[in-house]
Amino acid sequence: MLAEFSGGMMESVGWIGAIIIGGLAGWLAGKLMDIRFGIFMNIILGIVGSVVAIAVLGTFDIAVKDSRLGYFVTAFLGASLLLFVAKIVRR
């Protein structure tokens, strides 16, 4: 599923790398946005956020550099967006 949206990004990062990078991005997004959902929820939102961000960027034909850094930036943006939406819904 993730490889479809990324245009081959999974070949350079791999599933384990995607989980680790997405988790780090979610944790960092939670810290920077000062949102306290817990570390595990932030990691899950980071992983899901990376998939969402890649899908949204792919819809608009925006290519992400095929590297760990490109994947991290995409995951961070997606996690930040999901954490923001989750914060609004939680209120």
N, C-alpha and C positions, 0 to 999 in steps of 0.2 A: 504494500500500500504506500509506504513512504517513498519507495523507489520510483513509483509512478509519478508522484508529484515533484520529485526532486530532479528528474531528468538524469538519473544516474548518480546522484550524489551518494547514495548508499554504497556504491562500489568503492568509493574512496574512504568513507567513514566507517562503514560496517554497522551492523545492528547493535553490537555491544558499545561501540563508540558513540552511536547515536543516543543510546540510553544514558551513557555517562555525560556526554556533552549537554544533552537536553536537561538532565538532572542538575548539572552545575549552573546552567543558564537559569533554570527555575529558582534555584536557591539564591543566586545573585540578584535576580529580579525581585524576589521577596525581600531581600535585605535592603536593596536600594530604594524600593517603593515603600518600605517600612510597613509591610503587610504581614500580620502574624496569623497565618493559617496553620503553621507548623511546618517543620522541615520536610516531612514526607509529602504533604499536600503541595508544597511549593515545587518539589522535585517532579511530582506527577504532572502538575500544570506546566512545568518546563518541557517535559517530554511531549505532552499533548499540544502545547503551544508551538513547538517546533513543527509538528505535522501540519497544524492549522496555518502557520505562517508560510510554509513552503507551498501549501495548496493555494492560498490567497495570492502570493506573489506569482505563482505559476499561471493563475487565471489572468493576471494582467501582463503576462509575458515578460516578467522581470526575472532575469537569470541571477542566481546566486553563485558566487565563485565556488567552484568544486573543491573545497578544502575544509579543514576542521574549523578554521577561523570564520569562514563564510557560514558554515553550519551553526557555529556558536552565536554569531550575530543574529541570524535568522531565528534561532531558538530563543534568544534573549528577547527579541521583539515580540515573538508570539507569546512567550510566557508573561511578559509585561502586560500585553493586551488582555490575556485571559485573567491575570490577577486583578487587573483594573475592573473588568466586567464582574468577576466574582465578588469583589469588594462592594460594588454598587448593588448587586443582587442580595448580598448578605445584610445590607442595611435594612 
